[in-house]
Amino acid sequence: MGREVTCMCRTNADEGKVKAHLEADQIILRGNTRRVIALATVSDVRAEGEAVHFQVGDDRIVLEMGVREAALWAAKMTTPPPALSKKLGLSPSSKALTVGPVDDPALQEALQGTVTRKAAEAKMLIATVADEDGLAEAVQSHARLPDGAPLWIVYRKGPKSTFGEQQVRDAMRSQGFVDNKVAAVSAQLTAARFSRTASAVGSG
């Protein structure tokens, strides 16, 4: 879900107001400065007063966002993100049934040793979808799992995605699901966790 603030941004080249969004693996700046900065390329992070300072290559970036927010950003930027398997809730004792192609290296690594082919043994369903047909298959497969098992929908992120966050959320909500967590999978993919609402479970 990340953090988002509107703040003053100073770089080696310019200065101006931006909307800054901190995600698990990147910082997105929109406004006077427009950049996508991978956290893996960031160094020398520190909060000083009302601003968070950090280095990206030869460029020094300062975001003035207030004392509290600067401290939170600095802490999050310097804390290694949890492993994807942990974010998804996977473990040898908490296995997943999968639907759709699992060809993303990060997702393959997270699923290693945690996949089952038996719906009754699965603690969750992880489905990679690219269209409404894939989503329908995921929902149908999820119905075979024990009650309360979450459904993770993995979809392509970014403006070029033809079946992204909004399409997935709208389609799932129309079928009685509610989203309650988002996890970055890789630079290309995002996963959203869904569960059935109480009314949908009762009517099913």
C-alpha positions in Angstrom: 0.0 0.0 0.0 3.0 2.3 0.7 3.0 5.9 1.9 2.2 9.0 -0.1 2.8 12.7 0.6 2.8 16.0 -1.3 6.1 17.7 -0.5 8.9 19.9 -1.7 11.6 18.0 -3.6 15.2 19.3 -4.1 17.6 17.6 -6.4 21.0 18.6 -8.0 19.0 19.8 -11.0 15.8 21.4 -9.8 13.4 22.1 -7.0 9.6 22.0 -6.8 6.5 20.4 -5.4 5.9 16.7 -6.0 3.6 13.9 -5.0 6.0 11.2 -3.6 4.9 7.6 -3.2 7.0 5.1 -1.3 6.4 1.5 -2.3 8.1 -1.7 -1.1 10.7 -1.5 -3.8 10.7 2.0 -5.3 9.9 5.7 -4.8 7.7 7.4 -7.4 7.9 11.2 -7.8 5.3 13.0 -9.8 5.1 16.7 -10.3 8.0 19.2 -10.9 10.3 16.2 -10.8 9.1 13.0 -12.4 11.2 9.9 -11.5 10.9 6.3 -10.5 13.7 5.4 -8.1 14.4 1.7 -7.2 15.2 1.5 -3.5 18.1 -0.8 -4.4 19.8 2.2 -6.0 19.4 4.4 -2.9 22.1 5.1 -0.4 23.0 7.4 2.6 19.4 7.7 3.8 18.7 9.9 6.8 16.0 12.1 8.3 17.1 15.6 9.2 14.5 17.8 10.8 11.5 18.0 8.4 13.2 16.3 5.5 14.4 12.9 4.4 17.7 13.0 2.5 19.1 10.2 0.2 21.6 9.6 -2.5 20.8 8.2 -6.0 24.1 7.9 -7.9 25.6 11.4 -8.0 22.2 13.0 -7.3 21.3 14.1 -3.8 17.6 14.2 -3.2 15.8 16.0 -0.4 12.1 15.6 0.3 10.6 18.1 2.8 7.6 16.4 4.3 7.5 17.2 8.0 9.4 15.7 11.0 7.1 12.7 11.6 6.8 11.6 8.0 10.5 12.1 7.3 11.4 9.8 10.2 8.9 7.2 8.9 10.2 7.3 5.4 13.8 7.0 6.5 13.0 4.0 8.6 11.0 2.3 5.9 13.7 3.0 3.2 16.4 1.5 5.3 14.5 -1.6 6.5 14.9 -4.6 4.2 11.5 -5.7 2.9 10.2 -9.1 4.1 10.6 -12.1 1.7 7.8 -12.5 -0.8 7.0 -15.9 0.7 6.4 -14.3 4.1 4.3 -11.5 2.6 2.0 -14.1 0.9 1.9 -16.2 4.0 3.6 -19.2 2.4 5.5 -21.9 4.3 6.0 -25.7 4.1 3.0 -25.9 6.5 1.0 -23.3 4.7 0.8 -24.4 1.1 -0.8 -22.9 -1.9 -2.8 -24.2 -4.9 -1.8 -22.3 -8.0 -3.8 -21.2 -11.1 -2.3 -19.7 -14.2 1.3 -19.4 -15.4 4.0 -19.1 -12.7 6.8 -17.7 -14.9 8.0 -14.7 -12.8 11.3 -15.6 -11.1 10.3 -13.8 -7.8 7.0 -15.7 -7.6 8.7 -19.0 -8.5 11.2 -18.5 -5.7 8.5 -17.6 -3.2 6.5 -20.7 -4.1 9.4 -23.2 -3.9 8.5 -26.1 -1.7 5.0 -24.6 -0.8 2.8 -25.8 -3.7 0.2 -28.5 -3.4 -2.0 -30.0 -6.1 -4.7 -31.0 -3.6 -7.3 -28.3 -2.9 -8.1 -29.8 0.5 -4.5 -29.3 1.7 -4.2 -25.7 0.4 -4.2 -22.8 2.8 -4.6 -20.3 0.0 -5.0 -20.0 -3.8 -2.5 -18.0 -5.8 -3.7 -17.1 -9.3 -1.9 -15.3 -12.0 -4.5 -13.7 -14.3 -4.3 -11.6 -17.5 -8.0 -11.3 -18.3 -11.6 -12.0 -17.1 -11.4 -15.7 -18.2 -8.3 -16.2 -16.0 -10.1 -14.5 -13.1 -13.2 -16.7 -13.5 -11.0 -19.8 -13.4 -9.4 -18.5 -10.2 -12.7 -17.9 -8.5 -14.0 -21.3 -9.6 -10.8 -23.0 -8.2 -11.0 -21.1 -5.0 -14.4 -22.5 -4.3 -12.8 -25.9 -3.8 -10.6 -24.7 -1.0 -11.5 -24.9 2.7 -13.6 -22.1 4.0 -11.7 -18.9 4.9 -8.8 -19.6 2.6 -7.6 -16.4 1.0 -7.4 -15.9 -2.7 -4.3 -14.0 -4.0 -4.8 -12.5 -7.5 -1.5 -11.7 -9.2 -1.8 -9.2 -12.0 0.5 -7.0 -14.2 0.9 -3.5 -12.8 1.5 -0.2 -14.6 -0.4 2.0 -17.1 0.2 -0.5 -19.9 -1.6 -3.3 -18.2 -4.9 -4.2 -19.9 -6.2 -6.1 -16.9 -4.7 -4.4 -13.8 -5.6 -3.2 -10.3 -9.0 -1.5 -11.1 -10.3 -4.2 -13.4 -9.3 -7.0 -10.9 -10.8 -5.1 -7.9 -14.1 -4.3 -9.7 -14.5 -7.9 -11.0 -13.8 -9.4 -7.6 -16.0 -7.1 -5.6 -18.9 -7.8 -8.0 -18.6 -11.5 -7.1 -18.7 -10.9 -3.3 -15.0 -10.6 -2.5 -13.2 -7.9 -0.6 -9.5 -7.0 -0.9 -7.6 -6.7 2.3 -3.9 -6.7 1.4 -1.5 -5.8 -1.5 2.0 -7.2 -2.0 4.5 -6.3 -4.6 5.7 -9.4 -6.4 8.3 -7.9 -8.8 8.8 -4.9 -11.0 6.1 -6.2 -13.3 3.6 -7.9 -11.0 1.5 -7.1 -7.9 -0.6 -9.5 -5.8 -3.9 -8.5 -4.1 -5.4 -10.7 -1.4 -9.2 -11.3 -1.4 -11.6 -13.0 0.9 -15.3 -13.6 0.6 -17.6 -11.3 2.4 -19.8 -12.7 5.1 -23.0 -12.1 3.1 -21.5 -13.8 0.0 -20.4 -16.8 2.1 -23.9 -17.1 3.6 -25.6 -16.9 0.2 -23.3 -19.5 -1.3 
